[in-house]
Amino acid sequence: MMIEDLDNITETALLQWIKASIQTESNIHSRGYQGIVYLYEGKGKRFIIKAPIGWGLGRLVRTAMLRREYRVYARLSQIQGIPLCYGLLDGRYLVLEYIGGTPMQGAEITNRTVFFDSLLKLIKELHKAGVAHTDLKKETNLLIVEGNLPYVIDFGVAIIRKPGPAPLNRYLYNLASKFDFNAYVKLKYDGKYENVSDEDKGYYNRTIVEKVSRRIRDNKFYGRIFLRRHKTSRR
């Protein structure tokens, strides 16, 4: 079901286009764990269309994830810094506004103060709407527009806060919210936590999950060093 006017682009025509693109493996913009992302360009418009991949149970799971992501975008429709969602085409193709930004990784930020103040405000607005992104540390999920404006994309693993008593959901939502704020601090200070200001220290609260994953990465790193030294000593 489409929820927005597509300006003289019919749902039928768009559905034919995405099916043809899938069949011919054309118009591919990127690939992800949920599926393939296609870029539609026509009649002066650009859309991002996310389509599930795989077969059988795997495809059903990915389709359910896209439907869930559609519900996330529906919650965030009034927030600046989130792509507009045009709807769910044929119950399985997520149609989104194309944002002509640059992924944060390697991008130039013209005014870091303006950018990170805007990012923090955006994260708080997400949480106010009952959505925690969870994966903001992945810099491809954060676009920079005009050098200063943050856009958050890809809500495939976002957590939606449920109303009423839901202990497990509330725990996961609170955990994901901490991930979001921790990502903000990490990105702002480029992982140099000794430089974090007193004000931003209030947003940084490393979770058990992050501590364990860091320990695993460190162990792998030192493990590789040990193996290299061990091999060298045997020569």
C-alpha positions as CSV (number, residue, x, y, z in Angstrom):
1,M,0.0,0.0,0.0
2,M,1.4,3.4,-1.0
3,I,0.8,6.2,1.4
4,E,2.1,9.2,-0.5
5,D,1.4,10.8,-3.9
6,L,4.1,9.8,-6.4
7,D,3.4,12.7,-8.8
8,N,2.0,10.9,-11.8
9,I,4.0,7.8,-11.3
10,T,1.5,5.0,-11.0
11,E,2.0,2.1,-8.6
12,T,1.6,-0.3,-11.5
13,A,4.4,1.3,-13.5
14,L,6.7,1.3,-10.5
15,L,5.9,-2.3,-9.7
16,Q,6.7,-3.3,-13.3
17,W,9.9,-1.3,-13.1
18,I,11.2,-3.0,-9.9
19,K,10.3,-6.5,-11.2
20,A,12.2,-5.8,-14.4
21,S,15.1,-4.4,-12.5
22,I,15.2,-7.5,-10.3
23,Q,15.0,-9.8,-13.3
24,T,17.7,-8.1,-15.3
25,E,19.9,-7.2,-12.2
26,S,19.9,-3.5,-13.3
27,N,19.5,-0.2,-11.5
28,I,21.2,-1.6,-8.4
29,H,22.3,1.1,-5.9
30,S,23.6,-1.1,-3.1
31,R,23.3,-4.5,-1.4
32,G,22.6,-5.3,2.2
33,Y,21.6,-8.1,4.6
34,Q,17.9,-7.5,4.0
35,G,18.1,-7.4,0.2
36,I,19.1,-5.3,-2.7
37,V,18.6,-1.5,-2.9
38,Y,17.5,-0.1,-6.3
39,L,17.6,3.5,-7.5
40,Y,14.6,4.6,-9.6
41,E,15.1,7.7,-11.8
42,G,12.2,8.9,-14.0
43,K,9.9,11.9,-14.6
44,G,12.2,14.1,-12.6
45,K,12.0,11.9,-9.5
46,R,14.4,9.6,-7.7
47,F,13.3,6.8,-5.4
48,I,15.2,4.2,-3.3
49,I,13.4,0.8,-3.5
50,K,14.4,-2.0,-1.1
51,A,13.6,-5.5,-2.3
52,P,14.0,-8.7,-0.3
53,I,16.4,-11.4,-1.5
54,G,16.7,-15.2,-1.2
55,W,14.1,-18.0,-1.3
56,G,11.9,-19.8,1.0
57,L,12.1,-19.0,4.7
58,G,15.0,-16.6,4.3
59,R,13.0,-14.5,1.9
60,L,9.9,-14.5,4.2
61,V,12.1,-13.3,7.1
62,R,13.6,-10.5,5.0
63,T,10.2,-9.5,3.7
64,A,8.9,-9.3,7.3
65,M,11.9,-7.1,8.1
66,L,11.1,-4.7,5.3
67,R,7.5,-4.5,6.5
68,R,8.7,-3.8,10.0
69,E,11.0,-1.1,8.6
70,Y,8.0,0.4,6.9
71,R,6.3,0.7,10.3
72,V,9.4,2.4,11.6
73,Y,9.4,5.0,8.9
74,A,5.7,5.6,9.4
75,R,6.5,6.7,13.0
76,L,9.2,9.0,11.8
77,S,7.4,10.7,8.9
78,Q,7.5,14.2,10.5
79,I,11.1,14.3,11.5
80,Q,13.7,16.3,9.5
81,G,16.8,14.1,8.8
82,I,14.8,11.0,8.0
83,P,14.0,10.0,4.3
84,L,10.4,10.3,3.4
85,C,8.7,6.9,3.1
86,Y,6.3,6.6,0.1
87,G,4.9,3.2,1.2
88,L,5.2,-0.5,0.8
89,L,4.6,-1.5,-2.8
90,D,2.9,-4.9,-3.3
91,G,3.5,-5.6,0.3
92,R,7.2,-6.3,-0.1
93,Y,9.0,-3.4,-1.8
94,L,9.9,-0.4,0.5
95,V,9.8,2.9,-1.4
96,L,11.8,5.7,0.0
97,E,13.0,9.2,-0.8
98,Y,16.4,9.4,-2.4
99,I,18.8,11.5,-0.3
100,G,21.7,12.9,-2.3
101,G,24.1,12.8,0.6
102,T,27.6,11.4,1.2
103,P,28.2,8.6,3.7
104,M,29.9,9.9,6.8
105,Q,32.9,7.6,6.3
106,G,35.4,9.7,4.4
107,A,33.1,12.7,4.0
108,E,34.0,16.3,4.7
109,I,32.0,18.0,7.5
110,T,32.2,21.8,7.0
111,N,31.0,22.7,10.5
112,R,31.4,19.9,13.0
113,T,29.6,21.8,15.8
114,V,26.5,22.3,13.7
115,F,26.6,18.8,12.4
116,F,26.9,17.0,15.7
117,D,24.5,19.3,17.5
118,S,22.0,18.4,14.7
119,L,22.8,14.7,15.0
120,L,22.2,14.7,18.8
121,K,18.9,16.5,18.3
122,L,17.9,14.0,15.6
123,I,18.7,11.0,17.9
124,K,16.6,12.5,20.7
125,E,13.7,13.0,18.2
126,L,14.0,9.4,17.2
127,H,13.8,8.3,20.8
128,K,10.9,10.6,21.4
129,A,9.0,8.9,18.6
130,G,9.7,5.5,20.2
131,V,12.4,4.3,17.8
132,A,16.1,3.4,18.5
133,H,18.2,2.9,15.4
134,T,20.8,0.6,17.1
135,D,23.4,0.7,14.3
136,L,24.6,4.3,14.0
137,K,28.2,3.3,14.5
138,K,28.1,1.9,10.9
139,E,29.0,5.2,9.1
140,T,27.2,4.2,5.9
141,N,23.9,4.6,7.9
142,L,24.6,8.3,8.3
143,L,24.6,10.6,5.4
144,I,25.9,14.2,5.3
145,V,23.9,16.6,3.2
146,E,25.4,20.0,2.2
147,G,28.3,19.5,4.6
148,N,26.3,20.1,7.8
149,L,23.0,18.2,7.8
150,P,22.8,14.6,9.1
151,Y,20.4,12.1,7.6
152,V,19.9,8.7,9.2
153,I,19.0,5.8,7.0
154,D,18.6,2.0,7.1
155,F,16.3,1.1,10.0
156,G,16.5,-2.6,9.4
157,V,17.5,-3.5,13.0
158,A,15.8,-0.6,14.7
159,I,13.8,-1.3,17.9
160,I,10.3,0.1,18.2
161,R,9.1,0.8,21.8
162,K,5.9,-0.9,22.5
163,P,3.2,0.6,24.6
164,G,2.2,-0.8,28.0
165,P,4.0,-3.4,30.0
166,A,6.5,-5.2,27.8
167,P,9.7,-5.9,29.9
168,L,11.8,-7.6,27.2
169,N,10.9,-4.9,24.6
170,R,11.6,-2.1,27.0
171,Y,15.0,-3.7,27.9
172,L,16.0,-4.0,24.2
173,Y,14.8,-0.5,23.5
174,N,16.8,1.0,26.3
175,L,19.8,-0.9,25.3
176,A,19.5,0.2,21.7
177,S,19.0,3.8,22.8
178,K,22.4,3.6,24.6
179,F,23.9,2.2,21.4
180,D,22.7,5.4,19.6
181,F,24.1,7.8,22.1
182,N,27.4,5.9,22.3
183,A,27.6,6.0,18.6
184,Y,27.1,9.8,18.7
185,V,30.1,10.2,21.1
186,K,32.3,7.7,19.1
187,L,31.7,9.5,15.8
188,K,32.0,13.0,17.3
189,Y,35.4,12.3,18.9
190,D,36.6,9.7,16.4
191,G,36.9,7.1,19.1
192,K,39.2,9.3,21.2
193,Y,37.2,9.1,24.4
194,E,39.8,10.9,26.5
195,N,38.7,14.1,24.6
196,V,35.0,13.8,25.4
197,S,33.6,16.9,27.0
198,D,31.9,16.9,30.4
199,E,28.6,17.5,28.7
200,D,28.9,14.6,26.3
201,K,30.1,12.2,29.0
202,G,26.5,12.1,30.1
203,Y,25.6,10.5,26.8
204,Y,28.3,7.9,26.9
205,N,27.5,4.7,28.7
206,R,29.2,1.7,27.2
207,T,27.0,-1.4,27.5
208,I,28.0,-4.9,28.4
209,V,27.5,-6.0,24.8
210,E,29.9,-3.3,23.6
211,K,32.5,-4.2,26.3
212,V,32.4,-7.8,25.3
213,S,32.7,-7.1,21.6
214,R,35.6,-4.8,22.2
215,R,37.3,-7.5,24.3
216,I,36.8,-10.0,21.5
217,R,38.3,-7.6,18.9
218,D,41.2,-6.9,21.2
219,N,41.8,-10.6,21.8
220,K,41.8,-11.3,18.1
221,F,44.2,-8.4,17.5
222,Y,46.7,-9.6,20.1
223,G,46.1,-13.2,19.0
224,R,47.3,-12.3,15.5
225,I,50.3,-10.5,16.9
226,F,51.2,-13.6,19.0
227,L,50.8,-15.9,16.1
228,R,53.1,-13.8,13.9
229,R,55.7,-13.6,16.6
230,H,55.4,-17.3,17.2
231,K,56.0,-18.1,13.5
232,T,58.9,-15.7,13.4
233,S,60.6,-17.3,16.4
234,R,60.4,-20.7,14.7
235,R,62.3,-19.6,11.6
